[in-house]
Every structure is written in structure tokens, then in C-alpha cells.
């Protein structure tokens, strides 16, 4: 009898092991089918790094010293000099930022022409005191863009580059540094996950002198005092959250915020980083029987569709981010891409054995583009969904497709900064009062539009994500 009990015990133990293994296999195989969590539609913006290496590169060419001279207005009052204030305060502001927005990490101050040199005392204030140190004979803006600092600090921390320049490139090859910026920070090859940004602040500043490297200057003498103001540019490149953080510190700590308030500065933001998920712009329409609301406890729309066809439309515009001109947000080339998740019946959120996200080919099922076609409109036909009641989770990814048109140099955002190279050559040799292109002694940057177009063109070699929308759909 005891032998039989022993055999029974073995059978029970073995059976338990088999059940345990079977359960483990079930869990492992079904875990791969788990429903991904739905992101909060209004998440906090990405946080800047606690420790950041900042490399500040100052254009060392001779033209920069003409931004540092004291000039007065018609009444003899000194004009605010944003370049001088930037150089005077950048060292303190970046090395010892306010504690509530500060960071750990090293700050290097360097100057460039065709090579990189350290700035004396690692403080650009010394350059402000000694304009004669702006003595680089030639300028290559690609040099700081491609510069690779060495050392443990750089390897350990994310790097943010700040480049201060008037965007005069020897030979007028302004698209070269733009392509270098784009390929190193914005291309899908270097930035496949859309985590980088290039933020450009154009600043109009008093100017007194001649620009040695204006287009056409080699053909004759450049007239002195052809302009009493000229733009300079603060270019910040690196991880998006760090770039926005550093730019905000520069604006608040060096007087550049006053330039924006006084309409003396414009900010251009290039990034493949998606905007926060937004749901507040959706409008419902169509011939079906439906009703809408919000999913309890979350700002995700909850739509009940009983019959017919329903349309979901979103505003076809991208609002500027923090005062910057989002050039990638132009309205002419956007589309919605649809993804559907099907949790168990009437169970918003799903469970561990629900199918994962499924990409749906356009026009292959009940969710399709609206007719007539609208870039940001999707229609749902209840008759093409399964008859039994079911809850679906819809995700619509809003992307900007490959670029097909260039930026307009005469657009309001560019007109007050850009001049075509041929016109710049004329200005170089013609007295202002006889030059039809000249306006109020206001200098312009030759081919800035070419610089921005090269940046945007490289970035748009593959679709750029803009934002995502999430919707719960109850098909009753």
C-alpha cells in the first residue's frame, strides 16, 4: 500500500511540474502579445539632462568686431547691443546658471575661423574687451559643427553646441554648414528616433563697419557704413530637451529675451521630435449615428458608433512651440497614418492576451481617408467592422511627408533677415541712398533662405513625426 502511495505522490509532483511548465509557457508566449500602454495624451515635455557638456563656439572673423562698437540713435542715445551683452554674460550664465534651471557639466568657450582655438580665460567677456582678437582671415562654419571634443566629460554627458556667427561663409557656400548641421543632428540616419534639434535665433544688432566677406567684395572696395544694423545668429544643436533648455537660459540670462520682445529677434526651430500628443482639436461629423465624450479619468476621446459612417477631423496647422517658428510644421504636406489596437470586447485598455498594435494598409478596411480627401481626416464605416459589439483603440500618427516645395524667401519670417546673393553684391558697392534693395540702413544676411532650405531639405528626406492622436471607439 505504501508503494502505491509513493507512486501517487510522484505522479502528483510530476503533474504539478507539467502544469507549472505549461503555465510558464503560456505566460511567456502571451506576454509577447501584451497590449502596449497608451501614452498620456498630455505628457510632460522631455526633461533636460542633469549633466550636460556645453561647447560654445564664437565666430572669430573680423566682421564680428563691428557688432561690438557703441552706436547711437538719431537723438544720441546708445543703442542696445545684444552681441556685447551676450559675450559679457554668457560665461557667467552658462557656467553658473540659476539653480532652478541649472545643470552639471563642463562649459568650454572656443573661437573659430578655419580651426578651433580656446578663448582666453574660458570666458567670452575677454573677447568683448579685446575686439582685435577677432582676427580670423577666413571663416568655415562647418569647423565647429564637425568639431569633436575629447575627454571623459564629453563621453559621459550629452553635448550641446552653441555657435555664434554672422553666417558669412567664405566663398558664399552657406549651404555647406547647413548640410553639416542637418546630417549630424536632423537626418533620419543620425537621428532615427527624432531626439535632436537645431534651434536658430536671428538677432538684429547695431553694426559699424564693413564686412570683409560680403559676396563680391573681391571685385572692389566695400562701402563702409552701408548698414547700421546687421543680423547675427545663435545656433544651438543637440538633444531637443537640452537645446530648448540651453536656449531658454541664454534668452533669460544674456538679454536676448529683450531682443525677442522688441521684435529684434526671430527663432527658427528644426527638430524631428514629435510634439506632445494632442486630442483637443478633433471634430466629429458624417452621416452615421454616433456620440462622443472623454474616456473616464483620461483626456482620450471615447466615441460610440452605432451605425453609418463617422468622420474625425483635426486642425490642419501646427502651432509654434514656445515662440519659435516651426518650419517643419508647414501645412502643405501632412498626412495621418492609422494604427488599430483591438482589446477584448468592451474592455478599454485590454489585457495580457490581447493582440498588439496592428498596422493597417490604407483603404483596406473600415478606416479610410475622408472623401473628398482631407489630409487630416479619417472616416469609419460601421458596416465594415465586425457585427458584434467591440471596443477599439485607434492611434493616428500625424507626419509631415517628404518635402516637395522650398521655403519662400519673401515670407514674413524670412523677409527681414534674408537677401539674395545677387542683391547683396549690389549693396556692397552702391551707396545706400541709391540702392533700391536697401531699407532704412538695415543689413541682411546673403542667402539665409538657402541656409534654411538646406536644413529643411535634409531633414525631410524621410517623413517627420509631428504628433499622435488616440481615440477609444465603441462599435455598438
WOMO-V830142 format. One record per residue. N is the residue number from 1. RES is the residue in one small letter. PSI is psi as a letter, one per 30 degrees, with the letter a starting at -180 (* if undefined). NEAR is the number of other C-alpha atoms within 8 Angstrom. Layout:
((N RES PSI NEAR) (N RES PSI NEAR))
This chain:
((1 x e 4) (2 x e 5) (3 x e 6) (4 x e 7) (5 x e 8) (6 x e 8) (7 x e 8) (8 x e 8) (9 x e 8) (10 x e 8) (11 x e 8) (12 x e 8) (13 x e 8) (14 x e 8) (15 x e 8) (16 x e 8) (17 x e 8) (18 x e 8) (19 x e 8) (20 x e 8) (21 x e 8) (22 x e 8) (23 x e 8) (24 x e 8) (25 x e 8) (26 x e 8) (27 x e 8) (28 x e 8) (29 x e 8) (30 x f 10) (31 x e 9) (32 x f 6) (33 x g 11) (34 x k 12) (35 x k 15) (36 x k 6) (37 x k 5) (38 x k 6) (39 x k 5) (40 x k 7) (41 x f 12) (42 x i 8) (43 x l 8) (44 x k 5) (45 x l 6) (46 x k 5) (47 x k 6) (48 x l 7) (49 x k 9) (50 x e 6) (51 x k 9) (52 x k 14) (53 x k 13) (54 x k 12) (55 x j 12) (56 x j 12) (57 x k 13) (58 x k 11) (59 x j 14) (60 x g 13) (61 x l 14) (62 x f 12) (63 x f 12) (64 x e 12) (65 x f 11) (66 x f 11) (67 x f 14) (68 x f 13) (69 x k 9) (70 x k 8) (71 x l 9) (72 x l 9) (73 x a 8) (74 x f 5) (75 x g 5) (76 x g 6) (77 x k 7) (78 x k 8) (79 x k 9) (80 x k 6) (81 x j 11) (82 x e 11) (83 x e 10) (84 x e 10) (85 x e 10) (86 x e 11) (87 x e 12) (88 x e 11) (89 x f 11) (90 x e 14) (91 x e 13) (92 x e 8) (93 x e 13) (94 x e 10) (95 x e 8) (96 x i 7) (97 x l 11) (98 x k 7) (99 x e 6) (100 x f 4) (101 x g 8) (102 x a 8) (103 x l 10) (104 x l 7) (105 x l 10) (106 x k 9) (107 x k 10) (108 x k 8) (109 x k 14) (110 x l 13) (111 x l 12) (112 x l 17) (113 x c 15) (114 x f 9) (115 x l 6) (116 x k 10) (117 x k 7) (118 x k 8) (119 x k 12) (120 x k 8) (121 x g 5) (122 x h 10) (123 x j 11) (124 x f 13) (125 x e 11) (126 x e 10) (127 x e 13) (128 x e 11) (129 x f 6) (130 x i 7) (131 x f 9) (132 x f 6) (133 x f 7) (134 x i 13) (135 x g 8) (136 x k 11) (137 x e 7) (138 x l 8) (139 x k 14) (140 x j 11) (141 x f 10) (142 x f 9) (143 x e 12) (144 x e 10) (145 x e 10) (146 x f 7) (147 x k 6) (148 x j 4) (149 x k 5) (150 x l 6) (151 x l 6) (152 x e 6) (153 x e 9) (154 x e 11) (155 x e 8) (156 x e 6) (157 x l 10) (158 x k 12) (159 x k 11) (160 x k 14) (161 x k 13) (162 x k 12) (163 x j 13) (164 x j 12) (165 x l 11) (166 x g 10) (167 x g 9) (168 x j 12) (169 x k 11) (170 x k 9) (171 x g 5) (172 x g 7) (173 x h 8) (174 x f 13) (175 x f 9) (176 x e 8) (177 x e 13) (178 x e 12) (179 x e 11) (180 x e 11) (181 x e 12) (182 x e 14) (183 x f 12) (184 x f 8) (185 x f 13) (186 x f 18) (187 x l 14) (188 x f 11) (189 x e 6) (190 x f 9) (191 x i 11) (192 x f 7) (193 x g 7) (194 x h 11) (195 x f 10) (196 x l 14) (197 x l 16) (198 x j 16) (199 x k 14) (200 x k 11) (201 x j 11) (202 x k 13) (203 x k 13) (204 x k 11) (205 x k 14) (206 x k 15) (207 x k 13) (208 x j 12) (209 x a 8) (210 x l 11) (211 x j 8) (212 x e 8) (213 x g 9) (214 x k 10) (215 x k 12) (216 x f 8) (217 x f 12) (218 x f 6) (219 x f 5) (220 x l 7) (221 x k 7) (222 x k 10) (223 x k 10) (224 x k 6) (225 x h 8) (226 x f 12) (227 x k 10) (228 x f 11) (229 x l 12) (230 x l 14) (231 x k 13) (232 x l 13) (233 x k 13) (234 x j 12) (235 x k 12) (236 x k 14) (237 x k 14) (238 x a 14) (239 x k 12) (240 x e 13) (241 x e 11) (242 x e 13) (243 x e 15) (244 x e 9) (245 x e 10) (246 x e 9) (247 x e 10) (248 x e 8) (249 x e 12) (250 x e 13) (251 x e 10) (252 x f 9) (253 x f 10) (254 x g 13) (255 x f 12) (256 x f 12) (257 x e 9) (258 x e 7) (259 x e 13) (260 x e 10) (261 x e 7) (262 x g 7) (263 x h 7) (264 x g 10) (265 x k 11) (266 x k 12) (267 x k 11) (268 x k 12) (269 x k 12) (270 x k 13) (271 x k 12) (272 x g 14) (273 x k 12) (274 x l 8) (275 x l 6) (276 x k 11) (277 x k 11) (278 x k 10) (279 x f 11) (280 x f 4) (281 x g 8) (282 x k 9) (283 x k 7) (284 x k 8) (285 x a 7) (286 x a 7) (287 x g 7) (288 x l 10) (289 x j 10) (290 x l 10) (291 x l 7) (292 x l 8) (293 x a 7) (294 x k 10) (295 x k 10) (296 x k 5) (297 x f 4) (298 x l 7) (299 x h 10) (300 x k 11) (301 x k 12) (302 x j 12) (303 x k 13) (304 x j 11) (305 x j 15) (306 x e 10) (307 x l 10) (308 x a 11) (309 x k 12) (310 x k 15) (311 x k 12) (312 x k 11) (313 x k 11) (314 x l 9) (315 x k 7) (316 x h 7) (317 x l 7) (318 x j 8) (319 x k 6) (320 x k 8) (321 x j 7) (322 x h 4) (323 x g 6) (324 x l 10) (325 x j 11) (326 x j 13) (327 x f 9) (328 x f 8) (329 x g 10) (330 x k 9) (331 x f 8) (332 x f 4) (333 x h 10) (334 x l 11) (335 x l 10) (336 x k 11) (337 x k 8) (338 x k 12) (339 x k 12) (340 x k 12) (341 x k 12) (342 x j 11) (343 x l 16) (344 x l 11) (345 x k 7) (346 x h 9) (347 x i 8) (348 x k 10) (349 x f 9) (350 x a 10) (351 x a 9) (352 x f 9) (353 x g 9) (354 x l 12) (355 x l 10) (356 x a 10) (357 x k 9) (358 x k 7) (359 x k 7) (360 x k 9) (361 x k 5) (362 x k 8) (363 x g 8) (364 x f 8) (365 x a 9) (366 x f 12) (367 x k 11) (368 x l 11) (369 x l 12) (370 x l 10) (371 x k 5) (372 x l 4) (373 x k 7) (374 x k 8) (375 x e 9) (376 x h 12) (377 x k 13) (378 x k 11) (379 x k 13) (380 x k 10) (381 x j 12) (382 x e 12) (383 x f 9) (384 x f 7) (385 x l 9) (386 x k 6) (387 x e 5) (388 x k 5) (389 x k 10) (390 x l 10) (391 x k 15) (392 x l 13) (393 x k 14) (394 x k 12) (395 x k 11) (396 x j 11) (397 x j 13) (398 x k 14) (399 x l 13) (400 x k 13) (401 x l 11) (402 x k 10) (403 x k 9) (404 x f 5) (405 x l 4) (406 x l 7) (407 x k 8) (408 x j 7) (409 x f 9) (410 x g 6) (411 x l 8) (412 x e 6) (413 x f 7) (414 x f 12) (415 x e 10) (416 x g 7) (417 x f 10) (418 x k 13) (419 x k 13) (420 x l 9) (421 x e 9) (422 x e 6) (423 x e 9) (424 x e 12) (425 x e 12) (426 x e 9) (427 x e 13) (428 x f 13) (429 x g 10) (430 x k 9) (431 x k 9) (432 x e 9) (433 x f 5) (434 x g 6) (435 x j 10) (436 x f 4) (437 x f 6) (438 x k 11) (439 x j 5) (440 x h 4) (441 x g 10) (442 x j 10) (443 x l 11) (444 x l 10) (445 x j 13) (446 x k 11) (447 x h 11) (448 x e 13) (449 x e 11) (450 x e 9) (451 x e 12) (452 x e 10) (453 x e 10) (454 x e 12) (455 x e 13) (456 x e 12) (457 x e 10) (458 x e 12) (459 x e 14) (460 x g 12) (461 x f 10) (462 x l 8) (463 x k 9) (464 x k 11) (465 x k 11) (466 x e 13) (467 x l 12) (468 x k 11) (469 x k 12) (470 x k 13) (471 x k 11) (472 x k 14) (473 x k 12) (474 x j 13) (475 x j 12) (476 x * 8))
